[in-house]
Amino acid sequence: MRVGYAQQPSAIDREHTRWILQVMRNIQTTKPGMTRGDLRKIFVEEGGLSTRTYVYKTCPYIKVDFEFSASDKDQSAEKPED
């Protein structure tokens, strides 16, 4: 059994593949210990009831859940430093 394209990928397919690779590399730059402010350079909050779900800035179908620790004792508001 041979796995792969049934035909040569089109220019659009190649461009989509390059874009996905760039997105994956960009997302992989996220690391534990990053702040909300750091993550907002790559993601935006999805909105709604969940404030932990973020979406990739240029594609709302790419979603990531993050957990944050409060940056200080005042946990009443989310801060970029969390």
C-alpha positions as CSV (number, residue, x, y, z in Angstrom):
1,M,0.0,0.0,0.0
2,R,1.3,3.4,-1.0
3,V,0.6,6.4,1.2
4,G,0.6,9.9,-0.3
5,Y,-1.0,12.1,-2.8
6,A,-2.9,10.5,-5.7
7,Q,-1.5,13.2,-7.8
8,Q,1.1,16.0,-7.6
9,P,0.0,18.6,-5.0
10,S,-1.1,21.9,-6.5
11,A,0.5,25.2,-5.8
12,I,-2.4,25.9,-3.4
13,D,-1.8,22.6,-1.6
14,R,1.9,23.4,-1.2
15,E,1.1,26.9,0.1
16,H,-1.4,25.5,2.6
17,T,1.3,23.0,3.8
18,R,3.8,25.8,4.3
19,W,1.2,27.9,6.2
20,I,0.4,24.9,8.5
21,L,4.1,24.3,9.2
22,Q,4.6,28.0,10.1
23,V,1.5,27.9,12.4
24,M,2.7,24.7,14.1
25,R,6.2,26.2,14.6
26,N,4.7,29.4,16.0
27,I,2.4,27.5,18.4
28,Q,5.3,25.3,19.6
29,T,7.0,28.5,20.9
30,T,4.5,28.5,23.8
31,K,6.1,27.2,27.0
32,P,5.0,26.7,30.6
33,G,5.6,29.9,32.6
34,M,4.6,32.3,29.8
35,T,2.2,35.1,30.8
36,R,-1.1,36.0,29.4
37,G,0.6,38.9,27.7
38,D,3.1,36.6,26.1
39,L,0.4,34.3,24.7
40,R,-1.7,37.3,23.4
41,K,1.1,37.8,20.8
42,I,0.0,34.5,19.2
43,F,-3.5,33.9,20.4
44,V,-6.7,35.8,21.2
45,E,-9.3,34.9,23.8
46,E,-12.1,33.0,22.2
47,G,-14.8,34.8,24.2
48,G,-17.9,33.4,25.8
49,L,-17.9,31.8,29.2
50,S,-14.5,30.2,28.9
51,T,-11.6,32.6,29.3
52,R,-9.0,29.9,29.2
53,T,-9.6,28.9,25.6
54,Y,-7.5,30.9,23.1
55,V,-7.6,30.8,19.3
56,Y,-4.8,31.3,16.9
57,K,-4.9,34.9,15.7
58,T,-5.3,34.1,12.0
59,C,-7.4,31.0,12.3
60,P,-10.3,30.6,14.7
61,Y,-10.4,26.8,14.2
62,I,-7.0,26.4,15.9
63,K,-7.8,26.4,19.7
64,V,-5.7,25.9,22.7
65,D,-6.6,25.7,26.4
66,F,-4.2,27.3,28.9
67,E,-4.2,27.4,32.7
68,F,-2.8,30.4,34.5
69,S,-1.6,31.2,38.0
70,A,-2.4,34.5,39.5
71,S,0.6,36.9,39.4
72,D,-0.4,38.3,42.8
73,K,-2.8,37.8,45.7
74,D,-5.6,39.8,43.9
75,Q,-7.3,37.1,41.9
76,S,-10.4,39.1,41.1
77,A,-9.2,40.1,37.7
78,E,-7.1,38.6,34.9
79,K,-3.9,40.4,34.3
80,P,-1.3,40.2,31.5
81,E,1.3,39.1,34.2
82,D,-0.7,36.0,35.2
